[in-house]
Amino acid sequence: MGHTIQRECTRCGTCCAKGGPALHREDLSRLEKGAFGRKDLMTFRRGELVRDQISGELMPLEQEIVKLRGRDTNTWTCRFLNIVDHLCFIYNDRPVECRALDCWNPEEISAMYDKDRITRMDVVGDESGVAELIRVHEEKCGYAQLERHSAAFDADPAAREAFAEAVRFDMAFRAVVCEKAGIPAEELEFYFGRTLADTAHMFGLKVTVTEEGPVVERENASAAA
């Protein structure tokens, strides 16, 4: 017997379970009309190690991306997937990547995947007050400088302290902007990306929060001791 060739979506939800789509310039109008909001977005920052959904490889980002968040902190499944019937809550306003994706024919999504992606500045405006907050955070917590600190982490106490200081700044900065700038906590991952405590593993490090503050160490430090 011959195999049936798939030519239409079967609503299996597999693509949605692999993570929300990155947003492109065409999606700005959907954001502006309120199909989804900043609380529904997260940013992967330049230099962050992420899995390319076309090649399947882990690689550092050359340019930041903004994408739809997962349902919660324990899953990458798109927050707009109805897990009961595998339908999309925002189907008529779904992002352009979702519209381009045919799992049986990936040519269209492959061709546009890394084209015309938006950044945080496209959303907030380069001259806005929150844009300045983003720039301050990047200056203190950018992944390029953290890469340098991590490379010297074992041999140089100053590098260890610099990495730890960035982690402390990241934690304190997020708390301050919530309190002073009135930014809702659920929007922080859009404005400032994932916390350094969550991404330190990219550098083979881990962050433990103690009563005295965060402690940064090698992931295998306990085993080696």
C-alpha positions as CSV (number, residue, x, y, z in Angstrom):
1,M,0.0,0.0,0.0
2,G,1.2,3.5,-0.8
3,H,1.7,6.2,1.8
4,T,-0.7,9.1,2.0
5,I,1.1,12.3,1.2
6,Q,0.2,15.1,3.7
7,R,-0.9,18.3,2.0
8,E,-2.8,20.1,4.7
9,C,-2.5,20.8,8.5
10,T,-3.9,18.0,10.7
11,R,-3.9,20.2,13.8
12,C,-1.5,17.9,15.6
13,G,0.0,20.8,17.5
14,T,3.6,19.6,17.1
15,C,4.9,22.8,15.6
16,C,3.3,24.9,18.4
17,A,4.8,22.6,21.0
18,K,8.3,23.4,19.7
19,G,8.0,27.0,20.7
20,G,6.3,30.2,19.8
21,P,7.3,31.9,16.5
22,A,9.7,34.8,16.1
23,L,8.0,38.0,15.0
24,H,8.7,39.8,11.8
25,R,8.0,43.3,10.5
26,E,4.7,42.2,9.1
27,D,3.6,41.2,12.7
28,L,3.9,44.7,14.1
29,S,0.4,45.5,12.9
30,R,-0.9,42.5,14.8
31,L,0.8,43.7,17.9
32,E,-0.5,47.2,17.5
33,K,-4.1,46.0,17.1
34,G,-3.8,44.0,20.4
35,A,-3.9,40.4,19.0
36,F,-1.1,39.9,21.5
37,G,0.7,42.2,23.9
38,R,4.1,42.7,25.4
39,K,3.3,40.3,28.2
40,D,3.0,37.6,25.6
41,L,6.5,38.3,24.2
42,M,10.0,37.4,25.2
43,T,13.4,38.5,23.8
44,F,16.4,36.3,23.0
45,R,19.3,38.7,23.1
46,R,22.3,39.0,20.8
47,G,24.8,36.4,21.7
48,E,22.3,34.1,23.5
49,L,22.6,30.4,22.8
50,V,19.3,29.2,21.2
51,R,18.2,26.3,19.0
52,D,17.7,27.2,15.4
53,Q,14.3,25.8,14.5
54,I,15.3,25.2,10.9
55,S,18.7,23.5,11.4
56,G,18.0,22.2,14.9
57,E,21.5,23.3,16.0
58,L,22.3,25.3,19.1
59,M,24.0,28.6,18.1
60,P,24.6,32.1,19.5
61,L,22.3,34.7,18.0
62,E,23.9,37.3,15.7
63,Q,20.8,39.5,16.2
64,E,18.2,39.5,18.9
65,I,14.8,38.1,18.2
66,V,11.4,38.8,19.8
67,K,9.0,35.8,19.9
68,L,5.8,34.6,21.5
69,R,6.4,33.2,24.9
70,G,5.6,29.7,26.1
71,R,2.6,28.8,28.2
72,D,4.7,28.9,31.4
73,T,8.2,28.6,32.6
74,N,8.2,24.8,32.3
75,T,7.4,24.5,28.6
76,W,8.2,26.1,25.3
77,T,4.7,25.3,23.9
78,C,3.2,28.5,22.5
79,R,0.9,30.2,24.9
80,F,-1.8,30.6,22.3
81,L,-2.2,26.8,21.6
82,N,-5.4,25.3,23.0
83,I,-3.9,22.1,24.3
84,V,-7.4,20.5,24.5
85,D,-8.3,20.6,20.7
86,H,-4.9,21.9,19.4
87,L,-6.5,25.0,17.9
88,C,-4.9,28.4,18.0
89,F,-6.5,31.1,20.1
90,I,-5.3,33.8,17.8
91,Y,-5.6,31.9,14.5
92,N,-6.9,34.8,12.4
93,D,-4.1,37.0,13.7
94,R,-1.4,34.4,13.9
95,P,2.2,35.6,13.2
96,V,3.7,35.4,9.7
97,E,5.9,32.4,10.6
98,C,2.8,30.4,11.6
99,R,1.2,31.3,8.2
100,A,4.3,30.3,6.3
101,L,4.9,27.0,8.1
102,D,3.7,23.8,6.3
103,C,5.4,21.0,8.1
104,W,5.2,18.8,5.0
105,N,6.8,21.5,2.8
106,P,9.3,23.7,4.8
107,E,10.6,25.7,1.8
108,E,8.5,28.8,2.5
109,I,9.4,29.0,6.2
110,S,13.0,28.3,5.5
111,A,13.2,31.1,3.0
112,M,11.7,33.8,5.3
113,Y,12.8,32.4,8.7
114,D,15.6,34.9,9.4
115,K,14.4,37.8,7.2
116,D,12.8,41.0,8.5
117,R,12.8,40.0,12.1
118,I,11.9,42.7,14.6
119,T,13.8,43.8,17.7
120,R,12.7,45.4,20.9
121,M,13.4,48.9,19.5
122,D,11.0,48.3,16.7
123,V,8.3,47.8,19.3
124,V,9.1,50.4,21.9
125,G,10.7,53.1,19.7
126,D,14.4,54.0,19.7
127,E,13.9,57.3,21.5
128,S,11.5,56.1,24.2
129,G,12.3,56.1,27.9
130,V,12.1,52.3,28.1
131,A,14.6,52.1,25.1
132,E,17.1,53.9,27.4
133,L,16.5,51.3,30.1
134,I,17.1,48.5,27.6
135,R,20.4,50.1,26.6
136,V,21.5,50.5,30.2
137,H,20.7,46.8,30.8
138,E,22.6,45.7,27.7
139,E,25.7,47.8,28.7
140,K,25.8,46.0,32.1
141,C,24.6,42.6,31.1
142,G,25.4,42.1,27.4
143,Y,26.4,38.6,26.4
144,A,29.6,39.6,24.6
145,Q,31.2,40.9,27.8
146,L,29.8,38.0,29.9
147,E,31.5,35.6,27.4
148,R,34.8,37.3,28.1
149,H,34.3,37.1,31.9
150,S,33.3,33.4,31.7
151,A,36.4,32.6,29.6
152,A,38.6,33.9,32.4
153,F,36.3,32.8,35.2
154,D,38.5,30.0,36.6
155,A,41.8,31.8,36.5
156,D,40.9,35.4,37.3
157,P,39.1,36.5,40.5
158,A,38.3,39.8,38.9
159,A,36.5,38.0,36.0
160,R,34.5,36.0,38.5
161,E,33.5,39.1,40.4
162,A,32.6,40.9,37.2
163,F,30.3,38.1,36.2
164,A,28.7,38.0,39.6
165,E,28.2,41.7,39.6
166,A,26.4,41.5,36.3
167,V,24.1,38.9,37.8
168,R,23.4,41.1,40.9
169,F,22.8,44.1,38.6
170,D,20.3,42.1,36.5
171,M,18.3,41.0,39.5
172,A,18.3,44.4,41.1
173,F,17.6,46.3,37.9
174,R,14.5,44.2,37.1
175,A,13.1,44.8,40.6
176,V,13.7,48.6,40.3
177,V,12.1,49.0,36.9
178,C,9.0,47.2,38.2
179,E,8.8,49.5,41.2
180,K,10.0,52.8,39.8
181,A,9.1,52.6,36.1
182,G,5.8,50.7,36.6
183,I,6.8,48.0,34.2
184,P,4.7,44.8,34.9
185,A,6.7,41.8,36.0
186,E,5.2,39.7,33.2
187,E,6.7,42.0,30.6
188,L,10.3,41.9,31.9
189,E,11.3,39.0,29.6
190,F,10.3,41.1,26.6
191,Y,12.2,44.2,27.7
192,F,15.3,42.5,29.1
193,G,15.2,38.9,28.0
194,R,15.7,35.9,30.3
195,T,17.5,36.5,33.6
196,L,21.2,35.8,33.8
197,A,20.4,33.3,36.5
198,D,18.5,31.4,33.8
199,T,21.1,31.7,31.1
200,A,24.4,31.3,33.0
201,H,24.4,27.7,32.0
202,M,25.4,28.9,28.5
203,F,28.8,29.5,30.0
204,G,29.0,26.4,32.1
205,L,28.0,28.3,35.2
206,K,25.2,28.2,37.6
207,V,23.7,30.8,39.9
208,T,22.5,30.0,43.4
209,V,20.5,32.6,45.3
210,T,21.4,32.8,49.0
211,E,20.4,35.2,51.8
212,E,23.6,37.1,51.1
213,G,22.8,37.4,47.4
214,P,23.5,35.3,44.2
215,V,26.5,33.0,44.1
216,V,28.1,32.1,40.7
217,E,30.1,29.0,40.3
218,R,31.0,26.3,37.8
219,E,28.2,23.8,37.2
220,N,30.5,20.9,38.0
221,A,32.1,22.6,41.0
222,S,30.3,20.5,43.6
223,A,31.1,17.3,41.8
224,A,34.8,18.2,41.5
225,A,35.1,19.2,45.2
